[in-house]
Amino acid sequence: MKFRAGKLKKLMSASMISLGITSFTGFTGCAFAQQQDRSAGDDHARHGDGNGGRPVKVMIVTMFAPEGQVWLDRLGPWQAVSVPGLSPDYPDVHCNRDEVCVITTGMGHTNAAASMMALAFSDRFDLRDTYFLIAGIAGIDPKRGTIGSAAWAKYLVDFGIQWELDAREKPADWPSGFLGINTKGPAEKPPLDYRTEVFALNATLADAAFAISRNVTLSDSDDAKVARAKFGYAPANQPPRVIQCDTLAGDTWWSGKYIGERARAWTRLLTDGRGVYCTTQQEDNATFEALKRAASVKRVDLARVAALRAGSDFDRPYEGQTAADNLLNYAAQGGFAPAIENLYRTGNPFVQELVTHWGAWKRGVPQK
């Protein structure tokens, strides 16, 4: 499941107040927005491969206002750098004195791809040594995590690049109506003709980020505790923690046991058994593909991309609950505010490690 702006406004308003957030679109209600200097961002812009732009140690990639705000409230003061081609809702990248920046792309594959292309090909930044931290909320598989858990991924898998039959019309021996494009059945691995179906992240970087953050204390809520207790098994009914497992992207916000089983199987299939599905979101393959295009002309380094997703709701119902109830009443699970907070609690130790020990990280992940 994934969060969409229209259905979430009431939930976001309450959750954002609890997080100290005063405005939704464009961060316009924040104190820093009244004081930021826009001129210096343009001074860094030159034509070429970006090597005349503002250097960035860490670019935190968020998808909608609350995901970005949790960083902006804590790591300032900020300077706003306007970038042509970004979402009109989030037209600026915000950068601090430590060369940490935050971008908000807008939700969904299309917004993520467009905004990241605009960023990656902007001469206002030198991104050749930049580490990218994708940090967003997601639905979570109760067999792998729980609401509030924060998961570092090694694989990004696209759930949308499939053929689909209505489940009422599928062959009787198929577990679902999904199958790979140009295959004969659900268990056959498709030819990867789109070249965006699956991406392997730098496992060494993912392991390092996990090691740095694995023991942080995560946020929780009373409603989330109640929601967890309805599951009769771990880790769904356990407190949230930092974990490692993989993430599935697709613009359809889904709920259900059988689609969830396909998510697990699809991840295994596309990663040749190496990947383990646990979170579902909308953007990460699109974000990575945009960076891949930039890497092809040496504007970014794909070995420096990390993906962190925090569970805001379960992707399937507990025993006795319907899939429809799980979807329509996702807000009652109480996972939104803890998930947003846990993106910061889990991601910030990684960010601070990079900034504090930049001499060790500038050339790549330090050897242990």
Buried (B, 14 or more C-beta within 10 A) or exposed (E): BBBBBEEBEEBBEEBBEEBEBEEBBBBEBBEBBEEBEEEEBEEBBEEEBBEBBBBBBBBBBBBBBBBBBBBBBEBBEBBBBEBEEBBEBBBBBBBBEBBBBBBBBBBBBBBBBBBBBBBBBBBBBBBBBBBBBBBBBBBBBBBBBBBBBBBBBBBBBBBBBBEEEEBEEBEEEBEBBBBBEEBEEBEEBBEEEBEBBBBBBBEBBBBBBBBBBBEBEBBBBEBBBEBBEBBEEEBBBEBBBBBBBBBBBBBEBBBBEBBBBBBBBBBBBBBEEEBBBBBBBBBBBBBBBBBBBBBEEEBBBBEBBBBBBBBBBBBBBBEEBEBEBBBEEBBBBBBBBBBBBBBBBBBBBBBBBBBEEBEEBEEBBEEE
